[in-house]
Amino acid sequence: MAGDPYASPDSTLFLIADDEHHLTERVKRLGKKSAHAEYPHSITQRMISNVQIVGTEDDTTKVRSSFVTYRTSQGVTDTYFGRHEYLLLRPNGAIRIKEKRTILKMGALRPHGKLSIIV
């Protein structure tokens, strides 16, 4: 997809720009029968590869990986692919995700037309 994947969601069109609260609410909503785009629920398979540590600073680590997500629903299989970027915190030896950015590397969402799953 075209555009700057690092632009602010306040001034740029994003597919999804959720904070923790919005992500929690999205997961709850997708689990309900009233989520028409995901009922019956899709079958998904995710593949993660090329995991790389791209930087460390103090107690944070930047990690990126490639992904492919397959989604099957009502006899149709869609493929989404791109890159995940994580900013990880390491408080007291534990690993916590502070931020996750998913950048689709597809030219367009066609023929999919929609993105009703969390890639």
Steps between C-alpha positions, in 0.01 A plus 500: 500500500622847422572767753721551802445218752657718771271801456281601792155336508368842604568645154518193272256233387581175679317170474526461877675713762396348832628568847471233769139589588379499138679173425338334803156622388565381140589150623181486712288620207647250252422217742125571492243360256401858418838549327350419161829523309641226722204269556544218455850560628782481248768237516840667505857378475793731566861450397777719644851500353819706469487623860771763547614715789553839337604704804528516875506800730487493879215260584334502153556281196378554144408177318355441155376192320330397179156341512238326291146462632257266328129550568233253387132583529200363312717316249725795412865526607666842518872559547642803680875560522739762620719595793446526875705748701513482878634726771564272796562603859710284730411601856667272756586238238140461377405582139200726438368636169480879516408550136424285198475631146384280213587620152316323219726455198213431264429739213133514600244309705335377181364242446452482878319833529500494879714425799284352774770308688798604705807417294 
